[in-house]
Amino acid sequence: MSKAPQSRSNDFAQTFNAAHGEVGLSRVSVAHVLQRIQSDPSYLFGEELKRGAGQCPFHSAAAEGDAAEGEASEPAPPEPAEGEAAPGLPQDDADKIVVNTLLAFLFNRLRDHIAVKMPFDEAGMLMLPIPPLSPHGLNPAHRDAMAAAPPDVFCSVLRDATCHLLDALITGWVKDLLLEEEHYRALGSGEISIDAAATFILRLTLDNSPLYQRAGYDMLSITKTGSHTAIHICWALVEAAPLLVPGKDNAFYDDLIRRSLKQIVPLSMASLGMLVHYMEKSGIEPPDGLAVHRLPKEQTAFVLDESGLIRLNVDPITSFAKPGERYYTGCPAFYTTGLIKLYLDIVAGLAMDYNAYQRLQEA
């Protein structure tokens, strides 16, 4: 059993944040931008949002106010051209701020869509699809075959099927948003809903951003990739519980992971590069990068603290920044109330339904 030294609950978050700073990365919270959009939907179409939502590291007014009386202040930076980032803000970072803000805004609808559209059978159990590319050929609905499968195969099928279930739900969410956008465009009246407007600006930003063009990302692929990472981490938390505290019943493990979620959330506040490096070094991320592998026993990400909660270990933190990268927002799901919890609810429910905690202790 891995024990963490006595520590405060926010030690990992503070250490992780400091590690970002060591390589010159500063976190930009988009919470206030989301509030601005809610209070004034026309902000979606303004130039400030395109320039990084006002996240300019140089504020001439503040600089002038700080200058000693009688001393000459630095001249104000020139106004950026239309659509350009604010002075001192790299264009890639400005694009990330806009895209992640709009995704976080639209993820409220994704959360509600998933909650309403999840397929349950007559017994109230979540129905999982057959993973189409799985080498194991197992149908999650065949409970006897799942119970007879080796633990690693059992975990792989559950993980794979969960990702495909969410892929289908996310596709439905995107389809609904695009249809709503097209509906208002067809009206020709200039009227538009706030969700359709956010979808339009998001697509426009993605289409015109060199950063996202290089990666080949659209709103569907970004969201699916992010959801796979979230599900991967949620399953890893589930699989860590019996590793850290063996010999308990399902109810104990279910309570443990739910109470420990708030200790795992700081991962979602990271830059993408720092998150990937942490997952790789700690054993959460397998060498092939696929989210279908069981958490290895030698993982170093999850530890048990003195209060009995699962926390993140600071040791695997590795500072990393891409060339020219200066700002990060964290995952859009972090800003969407209840979305990360919903992902854990899905995984935790499946773990209970399939007796996963006991299967994980078989080998």
C-alpha positions, -999 to +999 in steps of 0.1 A: +000+000+000+014+034-010+012+060+018+015+097+012+033+119+038+011+140+059-001+169+037-029+194+032-055+186+006-043+212-018-006+204-017-008+186-051-026+215-068-001+241-054+029+220-064+015+213-099+008+250-103+043+259-092+057+234-117+039+252-145+054+284-134+089+270-135+087+267-173+070+301-177+034+290-179+006+311-163-029+298-158-058+318-172-091+311-155-120+315-179-147+315-152-153+352-154-155+351-192-182+325-189-201+348-166-197+376-190-212+355-218-241+346-197-248+382-187-242+396-222-245+371-251-234+398-276-199+394-261-196+363-282-194+385-313-171+411-299-134+416-307-123+412-271-132+375-271-113+369-303-082+385-287-081+360-258-111+374-239-090+403-226-063+382-212-036+407-220-004+405-198+003+442-203-023+468-191-012+503-199-037+519-175-024+498-146+012+506-156+005+543-157-012+541-123+018+524-108+043+549-122+056+573-096+042+608-100+063+629-124+079+599-140+073+590-176+053+558-180+058+533-208+038+541-239+006+521-244+010+491-267-006+495-301-041+482-306-041+447-322-056+443-357-090+428-360-090+392-348-054+393-336-044+384-300-037+411-275-001+424-273+022+399-255-003+371-258+008+344-283-019+337-310-020+300-302-026+308-265-053+333-275-070+306-296-068+281-267-085+306-244-113+313-269-118+276-278-117+263-242-141+291-230-167+282-256-163+245-251-168+250-213-199+271-221-213+244-244-204+216-220-233+226-198-255+213-226-233+183-231-236+174-194-274+176-196-275+157-229-254+128-215-276+126-184-308+125-204-296+102-232-277+075-213-293+042-223-306+021-194-322-013-196-354-023-178-334-032-147-319+003-146-284-008-157-264+012-182-262-006-216-228-005-231-220-010-269-198-037-282-163-021-287-160-023-325-122-026-327-116-046-295-095-077-300-114-095-273-147-100-291-167-096-259-202-081-256-205-063-223-242-074-221-230-110-218-224-109-181-213-146-178-186-141-205-175-109-188-173-126-155-152-154-170-128-132-188-093-125-173-092-093-152-071-074-178-095-084-206-125-075-184-111-041-176-102-034-213-137-042-225-153-020-199-130+009-206-133+005-244-171+003-242-174+033-220-154+054-244-176+043-273-208+050-254-196+085-247-185+090-283-221+083-295-235+107-269-211+134-278-219+130-315-255+135-307-247+167-287-227+181-317-254+172-341-281+190-320-259+221-318-252+222-355-289+217-363-298+245-340-273+268-356-286+259-391-322+265-379-315+301-370-294+307-401-324+295-422-347+319-405-328+348-420-341+371-393-308+377-374-323+360-344-300+333-328-299+314-296-269+318-273-259+281-278-261+285-316-240+316-314-214+300-292-213+270-317-208+294-346-180+313-330-163+281-319-164+266-353-151+298-368-122+300-344-113+264-350-114+268-388-092+299-387-067+289-360-033+276-372-030+257-339-061+237-344-056+234-381-022+218-375-038+193-351-068+186-374-092+192-345-128+202-346-153+204-318-163+168-321-128+154-321-116+177-293-145+167-271-141+130-278-104+131-270-110+150-238-138+126-227-115+096-233-089+111-211-115+119-184-129+083-185-093+069-185-085+088-153-119+078-137-113+042-144-077+045-131-091+059-099-115+030-096-087+005-103-064+022-078-088+018-049-084-020-044-046-017-050-043+008-022-068-008+002-073-045-006-099-068+009-129-044+012-164-047-002-178-028-031-197-003-010-164+007+007-146+013-026-175+032-041-176+056-011-138+059-012-135+069-049-164+094-046-149+111-016-115+111-033-127+128-065-120+163-053-083+153-048-081+141-084-097+172-100-065+192-100-053+172-130-080+188-150-066+223-142-033+215-159-019+224-193-022+196-218+015+190-219+019+188-182-011+165-179+003+141-205+038+141-189+023+134-155+002+105-168+031+090-186+056+092-158+031+080-131+019+050-151-016+062-158-008+066-195+003+033-211+031+033-237+006+030-266-014+059-254-047+040-255-073+043-228-082+006-227-054-007-204-058-015-168-039+007-143-006-011-136+002-023-101+035-003-102+016+030-108+028+060-088+000+085-094-024+075-066-015+073-029-035+069+003-031+097+027-034+098+065-071+105+064-078+074+042-085+093+010-069+087-024-047+116-034-024+124-062+013+120-057+035+150-064+066+129-073+057+122-110+051+159-117+073+170-147+075+206-158+070+210-195+060+237-220+058+237-257+081+263-274+064+297-273+036+285-250+029+309-221-007+305-210-030+276-203-066+274-191-070+238-180-096+214-193-130+230-203-148+203-182-132+218-151-153+249-156-186+230-162-204+223-130-209+186-125-194+173-157-164+156-142-186+142-114-209+128-141-181+110-158-171+095-124-208+086-117-209+066-150-177+048-143-185+042-106-219+028-115-204+004-140-178-007-115-206-016-091-228-032-117-200-054-130-184-062-096-152-046-109-136-041-075-136-078-067-125-087-102-095-063-098-083-082-068-082-116-086-047-110-101 
